[in-house]
Amino acid sequence: MSGGKGGKAGSSQKASTSRSSKAGLTFPVGRIHRLLRKGNYAQRVGSGAPVYLTAVLEYLAAEILELAGNAARDNKKTRIIPRHLQLAIRNDEELNKLLGHVTIAQGGVLPNIHQNLLPKKSAKILNLLRDGQDAIQKRLGNDEKKEETPEPGVKSAASAPVDASQSPKKDATAKDSPETK
């Protein structure tokens, strides 16, 4: 068979490589290109647009799946369920903004208890935990300073003169004391 694409005569043909493998992607570039053409988004679709869009979709999927896998591991599960997707998306600020109006079936809600509904002791503990180590150190530092400052009207040892020239001098009555005789 000479000419045409059929038959085995053209042994010099190179094995075809997909556009996905050329771009180093897992998601299908050809399928995205077909969907862009059939979707009537524009009259014409450039050759770089489906590659770029495929890369973006693959990145977003990898990001969400990584966070959902972490949520599943935190819950001691080996399978990602919609609840893990919901926790992953809602705990990430940027993904939450991107998917803010998206409802995930069987996703549930984020755990949140209003602080006024918590018991007093646990509310105080939560406040200390939220303040962080720096605030705790400041509070401890202020308590120590309060102990060091004397009360008004009471002279402390720190307020006494240290210099010998400022110390009270012995007057003549000290010489007349019975101890010196």
C-alpha positions in Angstrom: 0.0 0.0 0.0 1.6 3.2 -1.1 0.4 6.5 0.1 -2.2 7.1 2.8 -2.0 6.4 6.5 -3.2 2.9 6.5 -1.1 -0.2 6.5 2.3 -1.1 7.9 4.3 0.3 4.9 5.2 3.5 6.8 7.5 2.0 9.4 9.4 5.3 9.7 6.4 6.9 11.5 7.1 8.2 15.0 4.9 7.0 17.9 2.4 9.7 18.7 2.8 11.5 22.1 -0.1 13.2 23.7 -0.2 16.9 24.5 -0.6 16.0 28.1 2.7 14.1 28.2 4.4 16.9 26.3 3.3 19.4 28.9 4.1 17.0 31.7 0.4 16.8 32.9 -1.8 14.0 34.1 -5.1 15.6 33.1 -6.2 15.3 29.4 -5.3 18.4 27.3 -7.1 17.0 24.2 -10.4 16.5 26.1 -10.2 20.0 27.6 -9.6 21.4 24.1 -12.6 19.5 22.7 -14.8 20.8 25.6 -13.7 24.3 25.0 -14.5 24.1 21.3 -17.9 22.4 21.8 -18.9 24.6 24.7 -19.3 27.7 22.5 -17.1 29.8 24.8 -15.5 31.5 21.8 -15.4 31.0 18.0 -11.8 30.0 18.1 -9.6 28.3 20.7 -5.8 28.7 20.6 -3.5 25.8 21.1 -2.0 27.1 24.4 -5.3 27.7 26.1 -6.3 24.1 26.8 -2.8 23.3 28.1 -2.9 26.2 30.5 -6.4 25.4 31.7 -5.5 21.8 32.2 -2.5 22.7 34.3 -4.6 25.0 36.4 -7.3 22.3 37.0 -4.6 19.7 37.8 -3.0 22.1 40.3 -6.3 22.8 42.1 -7.2 19.2 42.2 -3.8 18.3 43.7 -4.1 21.1 46.3 -7.6 20.1 47.4 -6.7 16.4 47.5 -3.6 17.0 49.6 -5.5 19.0 52.2 -8.3 16.5 52.2 -5.8 13.7 52.7 -4.4 15.5 55.7 -7.9 15.9 57.1 -8.5 12.2 56.6 -5.3 11.3 58.3 -6.1 13.7 61.2 -9.4 11.7 61.6 -7.5 8.4 61.5 -9.1 7.4 58.2 -7.5 6.0 55.0 -10.3 7.0 52.6 -11.2 10.6 51.7 -14.9 11.3 52.1 -16.9 14.5 51.4 -16.5 15.6 55.0 -12.7 15.7 54.5 -13.1 17.7 51.4 -15.4 20.2 53.2 -12.9 20.5 56.1 -10.0 21.0 53.7 -11.7 23.7 51.7 -13.3 25.6 54.6 -10.1 25.7 56.7 -8.0 27.1 53.8 -8.6 30.8 53.3 -8.0 31.0 49.5 -9.9 27.8 48.7 -12.8 29.0 50.9 -12.9 32.2 49.0 -12.8 30.4 45.6 -15.5 27.9 46.6 -17.5 30.1 49.0 -20.9 29.5 47.3 -20.3 25.8 46.7 -22.3 23.3 48.7 -20.6 19.9 49.2 -23.2 17.1 49.7 -22.6 15.2 52.9 -19.9 17.7 53.9 -21.3 18.9 57.2 -20.2 22.2 58.8 -17.1 23.4 60.5 -17.1 22.7 64.3 -17.6 26.0 66.1 -18.9 26.7 69.6 -19.6 30.3 70.6 -17.4 31.5 73.4 -20.4 32.6 75.6 -21.8 29.1 75.5 -18.6 27.5 77.0 -18.2 26.9 80.7 -16.2 29.7 82.5 -13.1 27.6 83.3 -12.7 26.3 79.8 -13.4 29.8 78.4 -10.5 31.1 80.5 -8.2 28.3 79.3 -9.2 29.0 75.7 -8.4 32.7 76.2 -5.0 31.8 77.6 -4.3 29.5 74.7 -5.5 32.0 72.2 -3.3 34.8 73.7 -0.2 32.7 73.0 3.0 32.4 74.8 3.9 36.0 74.5 0.8 37.2 76.3 1.4 34.7 79.1 5.0 35.8 79.5 3.8 39.5 79.7 1.3 38.6 82.3 3.8 36.8 84.4 6.3 39.6 84.0 3.7 42.2 85.2 2.9 40.1 88.3 6.6 39.9 89.2 6.9 43.7 88.8 3.9 44.2 91.1 5.6 42.2 93.8 8.8 44.1 93.5 7.3 47.6 93.8 6.9 48.7 97.5 3.7 50.1 98.9 3.4 53.9 99.2 4.9 55.3 102.4 7.1 52.2 103.1 10.8 52.7 102.5 12.5 49.7 101.0 16.1 48.6 101.1 16.5 49.7 97.5 15.6 53.3 98.4 18.3 53.5 101.0 21.5 55.3 100.0 24.3 53.0 98.7 27.1 55.5 98.6 29.2 55.8 101.9 29.3 59.6 101.6 25.5 59.7 101.7 25.2 57.4 104.7 24.3 59.1 108.0 27.4 60.1 110.0 27.9 59.2 113.6 27.4 62.1 115.9 29.0 62.9 119.2 26.4 61.0 121.2 27.6 57.7 119.8 31.0 58.2 121.6 29.3 58.6 124.9 27.5 55.3 124.7 28.4 52.7 127.3 29.7 50.2 124.7 32.7 52.4 123.8 33.8 52.8 127.4 
